Amino acid sequence: MTVINRTDLPVAVVDGELEFRTDREGEQNVAWVRLPAGTDLRPALVGLPDDLCPVPHWGYMIKGRLVMHTRDGDETYEAGQAFYWPPGHAPEAIEDCEYVDVSPTDGLEGVVRHLQGASG
């Protein structure tokens, strides 16, 4: 069994108050994400399939609210909710958000490289 603290995870993307920390745990990645209110990741995802994140995520909203944009419509998630986000989504923070998610490593690493290019 392993305990994972936010600060134990290496920073993959940082841009102002936006912070995306992630590390491999077997065939999955654990990510701890902070998005300040107003952050819309749709522009950063342009160039990925359908300009959306192609990776599924399972996780828990710790703080705040966000709207997840998909091809099939939008859905709002808030603190205290567990979630499954299937491939084909883009988050937009309505409030300052913090969440933890688990995703397949093979897909997430490509998305992280894409985001690093978009933020740098």
C-alpha positions as a printed Julia matrix, in Angstrom:
120×3 Matrix{Float64}:
   0.0    0.0     0.0
   1.18   3.48   -0.82
   0.23   6.91    0.46
   0.5    9.64   -2.17
   0.7   13.25   -1.03
   0.2   16.04   -3.57
   3.75  17.29   -3.14
   5.14  13.78   -3.68
   4.03  13.92   -7.33
   6.34  15.68   -9.79
   4.99  18.81  -11.48
   4.22  18.06  -15.13
   2.54  21.35  -16.05
   2.41  24.65  -14.18
   1.04  27.92  -15.47
   0.29  30.54  -12.83
  -2.04  28.85  -10.35
  -2.72  25.92  -12.7
  -0.83  22.9   -11.42
  -0.83  19.39  -12.89
   1.22  16.85  -10.92
   1.42  13.24  -12.02
   3.47  10.09  -11.66
   3.3    6.5   -12.84
   1.96   3.86  -10.49
   2.2    0.57  -12.42
   0.23   0.87  -15.67
  -1.72   3.87  -14.35
  -0.84   7.47  -13.59
  -2.04   9.29  -10.52
  -2.6   12.99  -11.1
  -3.34  15.78   -8.65
  -4.73  18.79  -10.48
  -5.43  22.38   -9.45
  -7.31  24.64  -11.86
  -8.03  28.27  -10.94
 -11.51  29.62  -11.66
 -11.88  30.55  -15.31
  -9.34  28.03  -16.61
 -10.62  26.55  -19.87
  -8.4   23.76  -21.2
 -10.13  23.53  -24.6
  -7.55  25.76  -26.34
  -4.67  23.72  -24.87
  -6.21  20.48  -26.17
  -6.45  21.64  -29.79
  -4.5   19.21  -31.94
  -5.49  16.1   -29.96
  -8.19  13.82  -31.47
 -11.37  15.93  -31.85
  -9.48  18.66  -29.91
 -10.42  16.86  -26.67
  -8.58  14.71  -24.13
  -8.57  11.14  -25.51
  -7.81   9.48  -22.16
 -10.31   8.13  -19.58
 -10.0    9.35  -15.98
 -11.41   8.0   -12.7
 -11.2   10.32   -9.73
 -12.55  12.5    -6.97
 -13.3   16.23   -6.84
 -11.7   17.61   -3.68
 -12.62  21.27   -4.12
 -14.61  23.56   -6.42
 -16.74  23.04   -9.5
 -15.95  22.46  -13.14
 -17.87  21.86  -16.32
 -16.69  19.04  -18.55
 -17.24  19.78  -22.22
 -17.83  16.76  -24.47
 -19.14  16.08  -27.96
 -22.41  14.96  -26.36
 -22.91  18.02  -24.13
 -21.62  19.46  -20.88
 -21.78  18.12  -17.35
 -20.89  19.84  -14.07
 -18.85  18.18  -11.32
 -18.27  19.52   -7.81
 -16.42  18.88   -4.58
 -17.37  15.64   -2.9
 -18.14  13.75   -6.12
 -16.32  10.77   -7.56
 -16.2   10.76  -11.36
 -15.47   8.84  -14.53
 -14.59  10.97  -17.53
 -14.54   8.87  -20.72
 -12.3    9.83  -23.65
 -13.41  12.99  -25.45
 -13.6   15.75  -22.82
 -12.19  19.16  -21.92
 -12.49  20.75  -18.45
 -13.36  24.34  -17.64
 -13.09  25.5   -14.02
 -16.16  27.39  -12.78
 -14.54  27.82   -9.35
 -11.04  27.11   -8.09
 -10.83  23.32   -8.45
  -8.72  20.55   -7.08
  -9.12  16.89   -7.98
  -7.25  13.61   -8.0
  -7.55  11.17  -10.88
  -6.18   7.89  -12.18
  -5.61   7.33  -15.89
  -3.9    4.81  -18.17
  -0.22   5.78  -18.39
   0.19   5.06  -22.09
  -2.42   7.67  -23.08
  -1.81  10.25  -20.39
   1.88  10.68  -21.14
   1.02  11.85  -24.68
  -1.54  14.34  -23.37
   0.98  15.68  -20.84
   3.57  16.2   -23.6
   0.93  18.04  -25.64
   0.0   20.27  -22.64
   3.65  20.98  -21.92
   4.0   22.28  -25.48
   0.84  24.38  -25.11
   1.94  25.97  -21.83
   5.58  26.5   -22.69
